[in-house]
Amino acid sequence: MSDDEADPELLALLRQHFQGKLNLDEEPETGVLEGAEYVYDNSIDVALNMRATKNAAALIYEQMQQKEFSTASWSEHELHPKTKDESTVAFIFTMDLLNFSFWSLRPEDERFAVSYRDKNWTGYWSLVASLQRALEEDIPITDPHYWQNEEECNLDSLRYVFRSCTEEEIPLLEARLACLREAGQVLYEGDASPTHVGSSQKYNCSFTKCIEAADKSAAGLVNLLARDFDCFRDEFRFEGRRKPIRFLKRAQILVADIWACFNGEGYGEFRDIDKITMFADYRVPQILASLGCIGYSPPLQALVMGRDILESGSSYELQLRACSIWCVELIKREIKREHPDAKVNAILIDFFLYDTMKQLEAQGKETIPHHRTRSIWY
């Protein structure tokens, strides 16, 4: 669109206004799916195989049924919290503040790993293990007051919290400290303004106040996170589109983790949870490629297979992430078309695919590597 052309969304808004149809109380939308579809429609380096996607939908549904995969599966993981209270909300918020970039180019026995409960944990589970270990050692790692205390919470203390049983340190340690600092500041100073999300009460150093401000809307909570916390504002410009493409991976998975942990009740009750999309990271695209659902152009294929770095925000990376979101959306729609009563959404499909990919990795059955992007977004 050139600068001389009218913005079609603005025209639609004005048309609704003059026709008396503008509803200022409309339900929140994240815009993630809309942006993903736009990138998919304009992608030249990532394509979807519709037949493989349809076949994958049938396979995924069958295996999810066999394993009785549901929100309960979340709490069944050994390291996930088992309690259902405000301290659990604080744990999940801290976990997803720091839930990014665990991949390593080193061999499996040399990569960053955390020893806890007589096991060595890697990837995402190294983060969860570190947090659980810290709490057992009376380090208040989930307390926003601690994050703001520069004497107690600093690079040295975080290096201890995330100490590895190998020579490799956790990636992006300074960025993780910055995320904690920012979140502590927002929760301390943050004000859920009535002009935004339904409450004038401050967050009072508790993420539960953010949940309350979202008024049981998953999309509203995702938007609140993206609005008030820079470290959750995972969005990028894509050629040809005026609005940025929103991915909001960690904001969405935070909402999903709370929903799953609390089984859709209490703090986890959201009337619009199905608006949450797949979480655009590096593991789910990997298994979608392994299933033949997505394919890469020769240049992108060479980069992925060569384990070369894809820069965060690059066209390659944006296409890969967005097309993965759209692919999981199509898988969900196919399952619902074949099984209208199925209790399935993009969250459960993502959780299932992630767990499956980690199992294949542990068994040495990866057929294609995951792409390599080093960032705080995933």
N, C-alpha and C positions, 0 to 999 in steps of 0.2 A: 504494500500500500504506500502511495506517495503522500507527501505532506499536504497535497492539494485535495486529496480524497477525504470524504467524511468518514468518521469512525462508525461502522455499522452498529456496534454495541451502544454507542452514545445515541445514535438515531433511534434505536429501538427503545432506549430508556426515555427519550423525549416523547416518542410516540405513545408509550404507555402513560406517561404523565398527562398529556393533553387529552387522552381518551379516558382518563380517570381510572386507569387500571393499575397504577403503580402502588405496590404494596411494600411499605418500608419495613414490615415485620416478616418478610419472607425468611424461610429457613436457611441457615448458613450453608454455603457450598465452598469446598476447598479449591476447586478449579484444577485439581491435579489430573483427573481423568480427561477433562477437556483439553488440557495442554498436551497430555500423552497422545491423544488421538491426532492432534494437529501435527506433532512431530512424526508420528507413524505415517500420516498421509503425505508428508513431504520428505520422508527418509529415503536416502539413496544408498546408504551403507548397511542398513539392517532391514531385513524383510521377514515377514511371517509366512510360514507354510500352513495354509488353512487345513489341509487334510491331516497333517501331523498334529496340529493343535486340537482338532476334533478327536483324533485317536488318543491324545494325551488326556483330554477331559474324561474320556471313558475309563482310562487306566487309573487316573488319579482318584476318581470317584470310587471305583471298585476297591482300591487299596485303602482309602480313607474309611470306607465302610468296614472292611476287614479288621482294621486296627482300631475301630470305634473312635476315630480321631475327632476331638471336640475341644471346647475351651478347657475341659478338665485335663486335657493332655499337657497344658502349660504347667500346671502345678505339680504334675507327676515327675517333671524333671528334677533330678536329685538336688540341684543347687538353687532352684527357684524358691522364693519365700513360701512358707506353708501357712502363715498367719494371714488374717484378713482384717487389718486395721490401719490406722494412720501411719504407723511406722513402715508398713509394707508399701504404702503409696510413696513415702519418702525414699524407700529403697529403689523402687522402680523408676522414680524420677531421676535419681542419681545414676542409675544403671543406663538409662537412655540418654542422659546428658553426655555420657562417655562412650556410648555404643558406636564406635567407629574405628575403622582402619587397624585390623589385627593381622593382616596378611604379611607374609615374610618371603623373601627370596632365598632364605637359608634352607638347608635340609631339615626334615621334620624333627630330628633329634637336636637341632641347634637353634630352632626358632624360639621366640618368646613363649614361655610357658610358666604356669603357676602351680606350685606343689601345695595341695590342700586335700585333707581327708584321704591321705595315702594314695593320691592320684595326681598325675600331671595334666593340667587343663590348658588347652590352647584356644585360639580364636575368641569368639564371644564368651565362651565359658571361662576363659582366663580372667575376664573382667568380673563376671559374677563371683567367681571363687575369690578374687582379690577383695571384693567388697565384703563378702561374708567373713573372710579371714580378719579383715580390719575391725569389723564390729566385734568379733570374738576377742580381739586384742584391746577392746575399749577405745578404739580410735573412732570418733564420731563422724565418719566419712559421709554419712547421709544427712548431716545437719547443716543447713545453710549458714548458721552462725559460725560454724567451723570454717566454711569456705571463705568467709570474709576476714578471718583472723590470719593476717599475713605472717605472724610469728609462728603459729602452729601449722597452718596449711600453706606449704610452699613446695618448691620443686624437690627439696630433700625429703620432706615428709611423704609426698606423693611417690617419690622413687622407692621409698620403703613400703608403702601400701601396695604398689605394683611390682614388688621385687620378684625377679624371675629366677627360676631354677636352672637357667642357661645363661650364656654370656650376653644374649640379646635383650636389650631393654624394650619396654613397651613403646610402640611408635607414638610420635606426636605428644610426648609428655607435657611440653609447654602449652600446647593447644588445649589439652585436657584441663590443665590448671586454669587457663583463661576461661573455659566454659563454666567451670565451677564458680569462679570469681563473678562472672557476669550474672549467672543464675542467682547467686546469693544476693547480689545487688538489686536485681529486678524483684525478687521475692520480698526483699526488705523495703524497697521504695515503691514497688509496683502498686498501681491503683487501677482496679477494674472499673473503668469509667462507665456511667450509665449510657453514654453516647455510643459505646462499643458493645459490651456484652453484659447487659442486665444486672450490674451490681456496682455500688459505689464503695464497697468495702475493700480495704487494702488487703494484700495477700498475707500480711502478718507472718512473713518468713515461713509460710507453709504452702506447698503445692496444692493441698486440698482446697485452698481458697480459689485457686485457678479453676479447679474442677467445678466448684460451686458456681463460679462466675459464668461458666459455659452453659449452665442450666440444662444439663443432661443431653447436650448436643456434642457428638463426636467431632463433627465438622467445625462447630463453634470453638471447641477446645484446640483443635489443630490450628485454626486461624488465630486464636489468642496467642498460642505459642509462637507462631510465625511473626505476629505483630510486635510482641513485647520482648522477645528474646532473639537477638541477632544470631545466636548460635543454632537456632532452629530454622532460620529463614533460608531454606534450601531451594533457591530458585535462580534461573539463568535466562539470559537472552538467547533466542534462537532466530536465525535469519528468516526474515519475512513476517515475523509476528511482533506486533507492537507490545503486547503484554508479555511479561516473562513467563517462561515455562516453570511451573511449580512442581517439585518432587516431594519436598517436605517429609523425607524418609523417616528421620528420627522423631519428628513431631507425631507422625502417623503411628509409628510402632510404639511410641509411648502410650498413646490412647488405646491401641490394640492390646498391649501388655496389661494395662489396668483392667480393660474389659475382660480379658481372658482370666486373669488372676482372680478377679472377683466374680467370675462366671456371670457377668452381665447384671450383677446386683450391687446395691450400695454405691460405693465410689465407682463401680464399673458399669453402672446403668446408663446407657446411651440410646436414645430413641432412634438415632440415625446411624448406627454403627456400620451399616452396609455401604455408607458413603466412603469409607476408608478403602484405599486401593492397596495393591501389592506394594511392598517396600523396596524401592529401587536401590539395590545394593550390588554386590558382585557375585553372590552365591546363587540366587534364583535365576539370573540371566544365564549362568553357567549350566544349570540343569535344563533350562528351556532349550539351550543350544544342543545339549546332549540328547534331548528328546526329539530334536529336529524341528522344533516349533519355530525357532528363529534361526536365521542364517546371516552370515556376514559377507560384505564385499571382499574381494581378494586382498586389497590393502589392509582392511581392518582385520581380516582373518590372520594375515601374516603378523600383525602387531600382537594379537591375542595369543597366538600359538608361540610367538617368540618371547612372550612374557615381558613385552616392552611396556613402558609407562604410557597410559592415556591421561593427558592432562585434565584436571577437573574443569568442567565447563566447555571442553572442546566439543566440536560437532560430533565426532565419533562417540564420545562418552554420552552425550545427551541423547543421541539416537538409540544407543544401547539401552539406556535406562528407561526412556519413554516407551520404546517398543516392547520392553519386558512388561511394563505396567499394562499396556494395551493387550498384550498376549494373555496375561492372567485374567483380565476382564473378559476376554472372549472365551477362555476356558470356563470361567464361572457361568457365563451366559449359556454355554452349551450344556453344562451339567444341569442347570435350572430348566433348560428346555426339555431335556430327556427325563429329568426327575423333578417335577414342579414342587414337590413337598420337601426336597432336600434342604437340610439346615446347613447351608454352605455359603461362605462369602469369600472375598479376596483375602481376608486375614487368615482364615483357616487354610486356604490353599497355599498361601505364602509360607505359613508355619510348617505345613506338611512338606512342601518342596525343599525348604531349607534343611529340615531334619534329614530328609532323604539324601540330599547332596552331601551333608556332613558324614552320613553313614557310608556313602560310596567313597568319599575321600579316605575315611578310616580303613576301608577295605582295599584301598589302592586301585579303585575301579573308575577313576576319573578318565573320561575319554577326550575332554577338552579342558584346558586350564581356564580359570576365571580371569577376567580382565584386571589389570593393575592400575588403580587410581588411588593416590594418597591424598586424602582430604578428611575434613571433620564431618562430612555429610553422610558417610557410610563406611 
